[in-house]
Amino acid sequence: DVTGVSGAFSTSNIGTGGSFTGLTEFKGADGIDTISVSSAGGSYYGNTGNDSLSFTGMSGSVKVYGGAGADNVDLGGAGQADDVYFTAAGDLISTTSADVTFAGTYDVVQNFTSGVDELDFSEIAHAGNNSVVEVGNGAGALATAMGVSTTSIILYDADNAVFSNASVDYVLVNLDGTNWGVVSMGDQTVDSSAGDIEI
């Protein structure tokens, strides 16, 4: 637990070569953390700041809490059942613009495995009725979806006019009917029917 550290904190290869053997939880500093983990599963907290949390060669599942800031989470794609948690509206960078590709820098999730990993928004007091809408990049489609008050989550395929689960670029969360929290997925498979989204 380095939550008392002011500023940046960096680790390298937690769980490799006998260092931090058996570690099951790590809490980052109040700043920009760079946390690199291999082999060990557990719970990892970035806390505030634009953190980078990467996982490679994992033998167990991880629970990732990025916290406030534009965090970059790399799950490593190893097929473990990993969860990325967003527990408050402040954990997400938000936008009111449908032009999300240019509107800002967001949380990023890489090497997400559909049907295995999960994006968990269940602790956020979001707007809408827990519905998930899938939208392609057809003219005005995203703006129209953002204007529907009952929608809670939008899966946005910025590459195709006809939505494809195999090409999701952004996940948007309806925070209050006006502001939408954004997670950048970078053209990965995200399928709400496969349990990829918890709301």
ChimeraX attribute file (.defattr): number of C-alpha atoms within 10 A of each C-alpha:
attribute: neighborCount
match mode: 1-to-1
recipient: residues
	/A:1	10
	/A:2	11
	/A:3	17
	/A:4	10
	/A:5	12
	/A:6	11
	/A:7	13
	/A:8	15
	/A:9	18
	/A:10	14
	/A:11	12
	/A:12	13
	/A:13	17
	/A:14	20
	/A:15	19
	/A:16	13
	/A:17	8
	/A:18	8
	/A:19	11
	/A:20	12
	/A:21	12
	/A:22	13
	/A:23	13
	/A:24	13
	/A:25	15
	/A:26	17
	/A:27	17
	/A:28	28
	/A:29	24
	/A:30	20
	/A:31	19
	/A:32	22
	/A:33	24
	/A:34	20
	/A:35	23
	/A:36	17
	/A:37	22
	/A:38	18
	/A:39	17
	/A:40	24
	/A:41	21
	/A:42	15
	/A:43	17
	/A:44	20
	/A:45	22
	/A:46	30
	/A:47	22
	/A:48	22
	/A:49	20
	/A:50	20
	/A:51	29
	/A:52	20
	/A:53	24
	/A:54	21
	/A:55	23
	/A:56	16
	/A:57	14
	/A:58	19
	/A:59	13
	/A:60	15
	/A:61	20
	/A:62	23
	/A:63	19
	/A:64	24
	/A:65	22
	/A:66	28
	/A:67	24
	/A:68	22
	/A:69	21
	/A:70	23
	/A:71	29
	/A:72	21
	/A:73	23
	/A:74	17
	/A:75	29
	/A:76	19
	/A:77	19
	/A:78	17
	/A:79	18
	/A:80	18
	/A:81	18
	/A:82	24
	/A:83	22
	/A:84	21
	/A:85	21
	/A:86	21
	/A:87	18
	/A:88	16
	/A:89	22
	/A:90	15
	/A:91	22
	/A:92	24
	/A:93	19
	/A:94	24
	/A:95	18
	/A:96	15
	/A:97	16
	/A:98	17
	/A:99	13
	/A:100	21
	/A:101	13
	/A:102	8
	/A:103	12
	/A:104	13
	/A:105	16
	/A:106	23
	/A:107	25
	/A:108	17
	/A:109	21
	/A:110	17
	/A:111	19
	/A:112	27
	/A:113	20
	/A:114	21
	/A:115	17
	/A:116	15
	/A:117	25
	/A:118	23
	/A:119	22
	/A:120	18
	/A:121	19
	/A:122	15
	/A:123	13
	/A:124	18
	/A:125	14
	/A:126	22
	/A:127	19
	/A:128	18
	/A:129	12
	/A:130	15
	/A:131	11
	/A:132	20
	/A:133	16
	/A:134	20
	/A:135	23
	/A:136	22
	/A:137	15
	/A:138	14
	/A:139	9
	/A:140	11
	/A:141	15
	/A:142	23
	/A:143	14
	/A:144	11
	/A:145	18
	/A:146	24
	/A:147	12
	/A:148	12
	/A:149	14
	/A:150	16
	/A:151	20
	/A:152	23
	/A:153	29
	/A:154	21
	/A:155	27
	/A:156	29
	/A:157	27
	/A:158	23
	/A:159	15
	/A:160	14
	/A:161	13
	/A:162	12
	/A:163	18
	/A:164	21
	/A:165	19
	/A:166	13
	/A:167	20
	/A:168	25
	/A:169	22
	/A:170	26
	/A:171	21
	/A:172	23
	/A:173	28
	/A:174	27
	/A:175	22
	/A:176	15
	/A:177	18
	/A:178	14
	/A:179	18
	/A:180	27
	/A:181	23
	/A:182	25
	/A:183	25
	/A:184	21
	/A:185	23
	/A:186	17
	/A:187	18
	/A:188	21
	/A:189	18
	/A:190	28
	/A:191	18
	/A:192	18
	/A:193	9
	/A:194	12
	/A:195	14
	/A:196	19
	/A:197	23
	/A:198	14
	/A:199	17
